[in-house]
Amino acid sequence: MLYDLLVLCAAAATGGTCDHLDCRGGPFLVVIAGIDDKHDMFVYTYSSEAAAWSEASSIHLGTALGRPYDMLRPSLVAGDAIYFFHGNGHRILKYDLGGGHALSVIKPPLPSSSLRARGKVALVEAKDGGLAVANVEGYYLHVWSWRPAAAAAGPNGGVQRWVKDQVIKLDAVESIATGDLEVLGFGEGTDIIIISAANAGIFVVWRKSGRVTRVGEKTSVVSANFPANYRVPTYCYQSFYTPALEALPKS
């Protein structure tokens, strides 16, 4: 069995707005998502306000899942939902925090045959704060957003669909061209996407400007439980400074 754990501000359950600058000590959620040996995914949510766990939400993933760790790559919290990407790119799983804790499936924007290469695709935050997918093809980064169709689109108006928002050329930095590119993740609340290049390190791509900056070395993990090509989850470290709080008298 494999599981992942998330701790969230309680505003996430309602899609509410919170800048997270001073919400520590306030109401929170703990979300545990796991996969058992029968290829069933289950999710439990603990609410500090209710001081109780929710009933389990579950969905059967089928034998196409393969190894459990192919499922629980870094998740995305967007709006009032949490999204998980199937490791082979076959589907995206959505866990609805605010609508009955239901689990549902979303087809990715590209055919599964295009997404099977490990590391070529990742969940990221869309410009409007919703669900998006970033993938690399050659030396280009593509960003797809999941959004409602235009109301004037006929009988299917309002049905959600994938829209390609952005294509960013990545070979502007010479060192990137030394090896295959992978998408590692994104910086929450920022416009950056994190990628890596074999033998060249880790880079951040600034979506607004298209600028690419090298920020560190690439790390790998080899153990009895994970294969040599297992990707270590990468997160953007952020800290906050609130001047108004500094002015308060110290106890």
Secondary structure, 3 states (H helix, E strand, C coil): CEEEEEEEEHHHHCCCCCCCCCCCCCCEEEEEEEECCCCEEEEEEEECCCCEECCCEEEECCHHHCCHHHCCCCCEEECCEEEEECCCCCCEEEEECCCCCCEEEECCCCCHHHHCCCCCEEEEECCCCCEEEEEEECCEEEEEEEEECCCCCHHHCCCEEEEEEEEEECCCCHHHHHCCEEEEEECCCCCEEEEEECCCEEEEEECCCCCEEEEECCCECCCCCCCCCCECCCCCCCCCCCHHHHCCCCC
